[in-house]
């Protein structure tokens, strides 16, 4: 669950752009609007169960496509070197790994 304004910033959309996007996702049953109990001006976007299922499905196919793209262009040794180099970057720890279920 994220504030709609934070979600807009993280995906590089304007507030009106994220509203249009989320309205469509809400109509499809993937997202709900959740008001903030402490501040009536704040509205959160929260994935529904259907939205979480759709995200898991999309993540698997997306990651498979990305994996195939990298494997088609780099050797296993090059990929190991790249992974080692990227692991040095701030925030690259295993706690941030995005691994589909």
Secondary structure as the mmCIF struct_conf table of DSSP 4:
data_model
#
loop_
_struct_conf.conf_type_id
_struct_conf.id
_struct_conf.beg_label_comp_id
_struct_conf.beg_label_asym_id
_struct_conf.beg_label_seq_id
_struct_conf.end_label_comp_id
_struct_conf.end_label_asym_id
_struct_conf.end_label_seq_id
STRN STRN1 UNK A 2 UNK A 3
HELX_RH_AL_P HELX_RH_AL_P1 UNK A 4 UNK A 10
TURN_TY1_P TURN_TY1_P1 UNK A 11 UNK A 12
HELX_RH_AL_P HELX_RH_AL_P2 UNK A 15 UNK A 27
TURN_TY1_P TURN_TY1_P2 UNK A 28 UNK A 29
BEND BEND1 UNK A 30 UNK A 30
STRN STRN2 UNK A 31 UNK A 35
BEND BEND2 UNK A 37 UNK A 38
TURN_TY1_P TURN_TY1_P3 UNK A 40 UNK A 41
STRN STRN3 UNK A 43 UNK A 47
HELX_RH_AL_P HELX_RH_AL_P3 UNK A 49 UNK A 73
BEND BEND3 UNK A 74 UNK A 74
HELX_RH_AL_P HELX_RH_AL_P4 UNK A 76 UNK A 86
TURN_TY1_P TURN_TY1_P4 UNK A 87 UNK A 88
BEND BEND4 UNK A 89 UNK A 89
TURN_TY1_P TURN_TY1_P5 UNK A 90 UNK A 91
BEND BEND5 UNK A 93 UNK A 93
HELX_RH_3T_P HELX_RH_3T_P1 UNK A 94 UNK A 96
#
